[in-house]
């Protein structure tokens, strides 16, 4: 399938769907890009337009400097997304992407801009839970590579390929720095409902840390645990997309009920 580009470098539409009732903006995990979501448009309801967000430092923006702090990244994304918030929309983010989606929703509310109707967060502890683990982004190269191997998110063929790793390491360090330097600020719960996803065998993000997302919404909250580790969204992708399809259909139905004739 030929990828169709939006007018903004921040957005990649695998399949344009102007008649969709809802846009789903998708945010990747650390080191990931829009390719994570390439199969989603064909698996999600036709009433949904999948809009992966293309962050600097990867894919078509490989030569751009990646962000190392979350706030300026969120502000830049918001500026780019505003022209695309003309219809109801939701956010999905995995790990780092969940944090981006959450803070972007809060930023849009603060700016009195359109807000998401739903937030899907995946593989990330609730933001109010303090990080007690030591930083990894500034580890020596050998230690950083060993940490990446333990995470199991970087394919072995890349870890074992020195030239590819030289390209990937600056991006991974930048993404990890952005997440590990994040400081949560207390604010009112979001006005949108939240669904949290996690892997049953994820030693990094336990179920109780996902359950704590409940405190970040004044609306409905649900938690769905799927088989797999931190990167269950790949190994259990078909099941994840089935659940997402069901929830998105409900969202589209509720939008239809609240739209004036």
C-alpha positions, 0 to 999 in steps of 0.5 A: 500500500502506498503511504499517503502523506498529510500536509504536516510532517507530523502525520502519516495516514496509511489510508485516507478516510475522509468519511470517517466519524472518528480519528484515532491518533497513535503515538509510538513507544521509545524508538518506534515509528509510524510503522507500528500501526501500518496494519491497523487501518485494515483491522479497525472499523471503517468509521475510524481514520487511523492517524499515526503521529510521526515524531522527529528522529525516525522514519521520514524524519530520521535526520531531525533531532529528536526531543529530549523533553516531553513538554516542548514535544507535546506543544509541537504536536498540538500545534500540528494537530489542531487543523486535524481536530475538526471531527471527534478524535481519540488517542492511543499510545504505548509506553512512551506514547501513552505518556505523550497522549495523556499530556497532550490531552491535558495540554489541549484542555488547558489551551481550550482546544478540542479534547479527545473523546477517549484515551487509550493508554498501553504498557505504561504505569499511571503518571502519578506513580513516581519512577524509583528506578535509576536512569538508563539513557545516560548509561555507557554504551555496553550497559545501555545495549544490555538494558535494551536486550532485557526490554526485548523491544529492539529486534535482535538483528538490529542489536547485533548490527553495529551500523544500525545501532549507531543510527538507533542509539541517539534516538533511543537515548533521547526517547528514554531521556524524555520519559525518565526526566518527566515530572508529573504535575497534579491536575484535575482528571480528564473529561474523557474516558480511559482504557488501559491495556497491559501485558499479563507477563509484563514485568515492567508494568504490573497490573496495579500500576495500570489500574491507577490510571483510573484516577486520571479520568472523571468518566468511565475507566476500564483495564484490559490485560492481554497475553504477552510481555511489555511488547504484547501489542505485537505478539497479541496484535490481532486480539488488541485490534479486536478489543479496540474495534469493539470500543471504537464502535461504541465510541462512534455509536455514542458520537452519533447519538449526541450529534444534532440531526 
